[in-house]
Amino acid sequence: MKQVKDCNNHTICYIDEATGYVEASYKRQTTSTYLSIGEQFKIVRDSAKTVITRISNTKMKIERYRLAA
């Protein structure tokens, strides 16, 4: 599993690019899902937004944004 960090350098989730598995934990609550090709998983925390998109069977695209305060 690969660790994913947001633009503030906080760990937000773990992904497995081969299977499309995404696991995000926040305040003792865990959310997990499998992404199909083309699907997105969005995580917004404090002043950061992260979008994970599965683009092929072996790759995921990670986009990080800083939100206006």
Secondary structure, DSSP 8 states (H G I E B T S, - for coil): -EEEE-TTS-EEEEEETTTTEEEEEETTEEEEEE--TT-EEEEEETTEEEEEEE-SSS-EEEEEEE---
